[in-house]
């Protein structure tokens, strides 16, 4: 047999999703629902009115089914209960917003430069987190069930990536850091290369 190609393929993405989240995100209508629910809390009736503008016509009962799948996956939560004319109206909000779009392949070099600028500070922050929050990391890992299909389980990597992801989302949304019972080192500016 002649090998026609062999090259190292760098890992560029770690996908930190549960099986339930992957299933919930598999339907384009649910992605559209998440996009809408990320803008403001909405009722099922409001979703039914808004979705046709995004290319989807869904009956309220079908939307209830989709909302339940998104809720079980932890991607939406009940945000408002409103009593109107003797009935209770429920409004839902997204706990995450899907960001999707293809970054052009020609942008790989630019993305590598941006990642290089962040790599040092992120590595330092993760090292500090491992040393100061080892007990907390162990506690979270201890509550997790290993994936039965994964050949190599690295729960610490998943916990750290999830925490890093949440911190990145908070920073991008302009939310201030939350005070913790563990003293934090002062923030340092990224070094220039």
C-alpha positions as CSV (number, residue, x, y, z in Angstrom):
1,X,0.0,0.0,0.0
2,X,1.3,3.4,-0.9
3,X,0.7,6.3,1.5
4,X,-0.3,9.4,-0.5
5,X,-0.5,11.8,2.4
6,X,0.7,11.9,6.0
7,X,0.8,15.0,8.1
8,X,0.3,16.2,11.6
9,X,-3.1,17.7,12.1
10,X,-3.1,20.2,15.0
11,X,-6.0,20.2,17.4
12,X,-7.6,23.6,17.2
13,X,-10.9,23.1,19.0
14,X,-12.1,21.2,22.1
15,X,-15.8,20.8,22.0
16,X,-17.1,20.9,25.6
17,X,-20.7,19.8,25.1
18,X,-22.8,17.0,26.6
19,X,-24.6,14.5,24.5
20,X,-27.9,16.2,25.4
21,X,-26.6,19.5,24.2
22,X,-25.3,18.0,21.0
23,X,-28.7,16.5,20.3
24,X,-30.5,19.7,21.2
25,X,-28.3,21.7,18.9
26,X,-28.7,19.3,16.0
27,X,-32.0,20.8,14.8
28,X,-31.7,24.2,12.9
29,X,-35.0,25.3,14.4
30,X,-33.6,25.0,17.9
31,X,-30.5,27.1,16.9
32,X,-32.9,29.7,15.7
33,X,-34.9,29.5,18.9
34,X,-31.7,30.0,20.9
35,X,-30.7,33.0,18.8
36,X,-34.1,34.6,19.5
37,X,-34.1,33.7,23.2
38,X,-30.6,35.2,23.6
39,X,-32.1,38.6,22.6
40,X,-34.9,38.7,25.2
41,X,-37.2,36.4,27.2
42,X,-40.0,35.1,25.0
43,X,-43.2,33.1,25.4
44,X,-44.0,30.2,23.1
45,X,-46.5,32.4,21.3
46,X,-43.9,35.0,20.7
47,X,-41.5,32.4,19.4
48,X,-44.2,31.1,17.1
49,X,-44.6,34.7,15.7
50,X,-40.9,35.4,15.4
51,X,-39.6,32.1,13.9
52,X,-41.2,32.5,10.4
53,X,-38.9,35.5,9.9
54,X,-36.0,33.0,10.5
55,X,-37.4,30.4,8.1
56,X,-39.3,28.2,10.5
57,X,-43.0,27.8,11.0
58,X,-43.8,25.7,14.1
59,X,-47.0,24.9,16.0
60,X,-47.0,25.9,19.7
61,X,-47.0,22.2,20.7
62,X,-43.9,21.5,18.6
63,X,-42.2,24.5,20.1
64,X,-43.0,23.2,23.6
65,X,-41.2,20.0,22.6
66,X,-38.2,21.9,21.3
67,X,-38.1,24.1,24.4
68,X,-38.2,21.0,26.6
69,X,-35.2,19.5,24.8
70,X,-33.3,22.8,25.1
71,X,-34.2,23.1,28.8
72,X,-33.1,19.5,29.6
73,X,-29.8,20.3,27.9
74,X,-29.4,23.4,30.1
75,X,-29.5,25.8,27.1
76,X,-32.7,27.6,28.2
77,X,-34.3,28.5,31.5
78,X,-37.6,29.9,32.6
79,X,-37.1,33.6,33.0
80,X,-40.5,35.1,33.8
81,X,-43.8,33.8,35.0
82,X,-46.6,36.3,34.4
83,X,-50.2,36.0,35.5
84,X,-52.6,37.4,32.9
85,X,-56.4,37.0,32.9
86,X,-56.2,34.0,35.2
87,X,-53.6,32.1,33.3
88,X,-49.8,31.9,33.9
89,X,-47.7,32.8,30.9
90,X,-44.1,31.5,30.9
91,X,-41.2,33.3,29.2
92,X,-37.9,31.6,28.5
93,X,-34.3,32.9,28.0
94,X,-31.3,31.3,26.5
95,X,-28.4,30.5,28.8
96,X,-26.0,30.6,25.8
97,X,-26.0,32.1,22.4
98,X,-24.9,30.1,19.4
99,X,-22.1,31.7,17.4
100,X,-21.9,30.1,14.1
101,X,-20.3,31.1,10.9
102,X,-17.3,29.9,8.9
103,X,-14.1,31.7,9.5
104,X,-12.3,31.8,6.2
105,X,-9.4,29.4,5.8
106,X,-7.2,32.3,4.8
107,X,-7.6,33.7,8.3
108,X,-5.8,30.8,10.0
109,X,-2.5,32.8,10.2
110,X,-4.3,35.8,11.8
111,X,-6.1,33.5,14.3
112,X,-2.8,31.9,15.2
113,X,-1.3,35.3,15.9
114,X,-4.3,36.2,18.1
115,X,-4.1,32.8,19.9
116,X,-0.3,33.4,20.5
117,X,-1.1,36.7,22.2
118,X,-3.4,34.9,24.6
119,X,-1.5,31.7,25.1
120,X,0.9,33.0,27.7
121,X,-1.6,34.8,30.0
122,X,-4.0,31.9,29.7
123,X,-1.4,29.3,30.5
124,X,-0.4,31.4,33.6
125,X,-4.0,31.7,34.7
126,X,-4.6,28.0,34.3
127,X,-1.4,27.1,36.2
128,X,-2.5,29.5,39.0
129,X,-6.0,28.0,39.1
130,X,-4.6,24.5,39.4
131,X,-2.4,25.5,42.3
132,X,-4.9,27.6,44.2
133,X,-8.1,25.8,43.4
134,X,-7.0,22.2,43.4
135,X,-9.6,21.2,45.9
136,X,-12.4,22.8,44.0
137,X,-11.2,21.1,40.7
138,X,-11.1,17.8,42.5
139,X,-14.6,18.4,43.9
140,X,-16.1,19.1,40.5
141,X,-14.3,16.2,38.9
142,X,-15.5,13.9,41.6
143,X,-19.1,14.8,40.8
144,X,-18.7,14.0,37.1
145,X,-19.4,10.7,35.5
146,X,-16.7,9.6,33.0
147,X,-17.8,9.3,29.4
148,X,-18.3,5.6,28.6
149,X,-17.3,6.1,24.9
150,X,-14.2,8.2,25.5
151,X,-10.9,6.3,25.1
152,X,-9.1,8.8,27.3
153,X,-10.9,10.7,30.1
154,X,-9.5,14.0,31.1
155,X,-12.1,15.5,33.4
156,X,-9.7,18.2,34.7
157,X,-9.3,19.5,31.1
158,X,-13.1,19.6,30.7
159,X,-13.6,21.5,34.0
160,X,-10.8,24.0,33.2
161,X,-12.1,24.5,29.7
162,X,-15.6,25.1,30.9
163,X,-14.4,27.6,33.5
164,X,-12.2,29.3,30.9
165,X,-15.2,29.4,28.5
166,X,-17.4,31.0,31.2
167,X,-14.8,33.6,32.0
168,X,-14.4,34.4,28.4
169,X,-18.1,34.8,27.9
170,X,-18.3,37.1,30.9
171,X,-15.4,39.2,29.6
172,X,-17.0,39.5,26.2
173,X,-20.3,40.5,27.7
174,X,-18.6,43.1,29.9
175,X,-19.6,41.5,33.2
176,X,-17.3,42.2,36.1
177,X,-15.5,39.4,37.9
178,X,-17.4,37.8,40.8
179,X,-15.7,38.1,44.2
180,X,-14.7,34.7,45.6
181,X,-13.4,33.4,48.9
182,X,-10.0,32.8,47.3
183,X,-7.7,35.8,46.9
184,X,-6.9,36.6,43.3
185,X,-3.6,37.8,41.9
186,X,-3.7,41.2,40.4
187,X,-4.5,41.2,36.7
188,X,-1.6,41.7,34.4
189,X,-1.5,43.1,30.9
190,X,-0.6,40.7,28.1
191,X,3.0,40.9,27.1
192,X,3.8,42.2,23.6
193,X,5.8,40.1,21.2
